[in-house]
Amino acid sequence: MSAPTPGRAAAPLPVGAEGTLDTGKLFAARLQAVLARPYLATALFALQPVESRHVPTMAVDPHWRCYVSPAFVDRTPVEELAGVWVHEVSHLLRDHHGRGDRYAHRHGLSGPAERLRMNIAADCEINDDVFGEGLVAPEGAVRPASLGLRDGELMEDYLGRFRLGPHTAHLAWLECGSGADGLPRPWDLGPEGADGLSAQERDAVRFRVARGITGTPGNAPAGWRRWAEEAFHPPQPWKQLLGAAVRAAASAPGSGDDYVYGRPARRSSAVPGAVLPSLRRRPTRVVVVIDTSGSVSDAELGSALLEVTAISRAVGGRRDLVGVLPCDAAADRVRPLCGGTEGVELLGGGGTDLRAGFARALESRPRPDVLVMLTDGQTPWPSRRPPCRTVVGLFGRPHGRSSYDESDAEYVPDGPPAWARVVTIG
């Protein structure tokens, strides 16, 4: 993590050119890191050091091993080693190896140069939280400002804002290991090697650290608090999930099917004197019920209108097949989407009872094949399954903001019924 001191090469030294690892100094540095960042203690003590002469400084793998160069430990003060401990464990807690793999797959990136760029971006994400307040920044530590970038952003944000070039040439030595960018290294011991943590153990460490940050008042930086909240409530690709749920409901057997007499069934010849109807698939009709009660914010209503447009694309872009129904404790009428969302009035503001929305939607003609409910969940639900596919989009609420009835402190709303496909929005 730290740049080699002037006059020393960054490349690994030949085997036998170094002394043995000074574990006393290394563990003293870890203890200092724990004292400076007590909320990371579980993770720091879970990280397994492995002596290695093939890394220039310290590097981690996804199985929570930390490969340590004996020469690096010898030449680095304890105060700086403590910061390196926190730096390396931050890569693992924030899943930079998994995120790097996913980013590379989405953007078609490959090769060591792109992985170096990911390592630099990951360092930019964590270093503004690591150093200071008891931890000394080693020489050469990457900061966003050194690349003309802002503090407080994520690895994925930084990756879209810089490229390798002359201004990053001084970072070519950077090597935080496969735990920072996802690219396996020759020195990695692999999943079956000694001293690694299982997937369950790694998840348990993350959970305990996140609980320590969110469960008690403390001085953890904003970046760590954001990470801890997402560790308990991992973000979902809700736009894709909602679109997939609507498409799956629209294409399910029975949705959009109807019997018509315009073309007799092939089996009519087996029943002389009778004309049997044939089964034909018609375009799928969708009604979107939007919760407009007082507990739904203007921002959530705006999000609902955006989702209506996305839902129309999910069924082939046929706006004439999509209807919108505002509903609080009472339901309005189903309004066609032909003119776009600009003409949709979201009237309401009272209590919530989406059962009225279910009933009014099913009364519309032609009857919908798919019902989509966009709501905060503070509603009673129908006791019986409606005769069509149902998708519920629940507005996500910030951590600590729960659904409740101000007139009854003990009230907890029932969750959506089991027969509905549920997707959390936002």
Secondary structure, DSSP 8 states (H G I E B T S, - for coil): -----TTS-SS---TTSS----HHHHHHHHHHHHHH-GGGHHHHHH-EEEE-SSSSSEEE-TTSEEEE-HHHHHHS-HHHHHHHHHHHHHHHHTTHHHHHHHHHHHHT--SHHHHHHHHHHHHHHHHHHHSBTTB---TT---GGGGT--SS--HHHHHTT---SGGGGGGTT----HHHHS---TT---TTSTT---HHHHHHHHHHHHHHHHHS-----HHHHHHHHHHHS----HHHHHHHHHHHHHHSTTTTEEEESSS--GGGGGSTT----EEEE----EEEEEE-STTS-HHHHHHHHHHHHHHHHHTTS-GGGEEEEEESSSB---EE-TT-GGG------S---THHHHHHHHHSSS--SEEEEEE-S-S---SS--SSEEEEEEE---TT----BTTBTT-------TTSEEEEE-
